[in-house]
Amino acid sequence: MESYTFYPTSPSGISATFSVEYCDNDAEALIEAVLLLEEHGSAEKVVIWQGPRKVMTCYRAEGVH
């Protein structure tokens, strides 16, 4: 398992918090990002990092809050 850092980000581009989770791979990290979007209603997206590597940005589906 590897550590991934997740940054829920508001529409203004600010991330007031972050979360570190251990995942087996990038696909599992994406699932964690979707769960974080559900928890953080004000977040527009979650940016995922694994150390210095930017894994991906997971955007909220349009119209879902």
Helices and strands as residue ranges (DSSP letters): E 2-9, E 19-23, H 26-39, E 45-50, E 53-59
